[in-house]
Amino acid sequence: MAQPLLRAVDICKSFAGVQALKGVSLEIQPGEIHCLAGENGCGKSTLIKIISGVYQQDSGYIEFNGKRFGKITPRDAIASGIQVIYQDFSIFPNLTVMENLALNSELADGHKLVNRKRMRKIAEEAIAKINFDVELDRLVGTLSVAEKQMVAISRALMFNARLIIMDEPTTALTRKEVQALFKIIMRLKQQGIAILFVSHKLNEVFEISERFTIFRSGELVVSGNTSDLDDKKFSYYMTGREFEDELFTPQNLSEKPVLEAKGLGLTGFFEDISFTLRKGEILGITGLLDSGRTELALSLFGMRPADKGALYKDGEEIHLKSPQDAIKNRIGYVPEDRLSEGLFLPRSIADNVVISEIDRLASGVGIIDRAKRRSEIYRWVRDMAIATPNPENACSTLSGGNQQRIVLAKWLACNPDVLVLNGPTVGVDIGSKHDIHAILQRLANEGMAIIIISDDLPEVLQNCSRLLVLKAGRVAAEFLPASTNEQEVLSHML
């Protein structure tokens, strides 16, 4: 085997007495696509920041292209050809594509005056490397997530990158955009550029990577060829737990529907949507990004009121013109983007849990009953298995899976009859994903009616008792998960 491009050897790192990395090692060959996987908090991000010089390890060393670094700095990393593309892409939304691409070169070359002709030439050469077609004068803030990612990749290649580290690069991408990204990655591989692909998504690991390394709780669990992995091994290495993937079967369906849609429509987004939903049932709704699934979710919560058809709750027609209308009708909604729509991140875990029932916890004169508040907080932290040493800690300190449990707890505290979840496990690691699915199945078996809206086909097939497929704003097909498969469902989505 050729000399490794990167060797991270026996890396240890502690923060305030907490050991984030415990003697981990990682090896990447030139032109290799290597997946670094692990649950949130396993140490992936810490190692990335050590390799790129953001953090300094306590012990161990980095070797890149045969050169050994006791302590590597960001300048060393960039000069060696190491580039990191973080989840936020680290680009300037208020600058144009051209300015984002050419600014670093202008600064590095010591130019004191802006020469827009020179900047345009730099930017054109950058996007040409990956055949990225974009208007250079567009503000980056107006681009899609996928386009922003292409800008970040183009910029990385400007500095003679030999290793590009992509941190959870597909979190906010559609299936089509993921495929486009993978084509770019394969093109980079052909150019001899190595990719460290950081992810916890099973299907992506199998599809794109040649070798893998898995961390758990700051330790190296296993490293090897991806061809030697299967789903069960991957899940076990990630979590230390074994999961049984059994299809959800309703245990206690109500005789009459709790929610019924007849010819529901929202001009320009979806048309003629009809379905029934009973207590004890989990209805799945899937489709591509432009299928109308998200707009339907928002309509069912009154955020994008339907302008056609009718919606019935317990046999009586209801009109959802606002979220307040939905809440009055005991309909809850877990949004797709929990960070900006579902949580108050700077506030405490406790405040986020009880915010939806604040009126019930207050006395007649508006004073919060502290004993009741404390009881509710610890009840939901216990019931939802939210991993925190102190509920008064900021919500932002938690992993994605624990944040999602808080969003669930907030709505469950309202005791809804119907719970609509839009992308319930987006950005959540494997262990938390299984736990959230178990919670939803338990809630259904206790009599709640649930709608899961998601383009994660394994998720809806495993957890839903019925599945609607939307395409171009209409119902293209309806399936019983037990009698279909991913390929058949996908054929109706595309």
Disulfide bonds with the S-S distance in Angstrom:
none
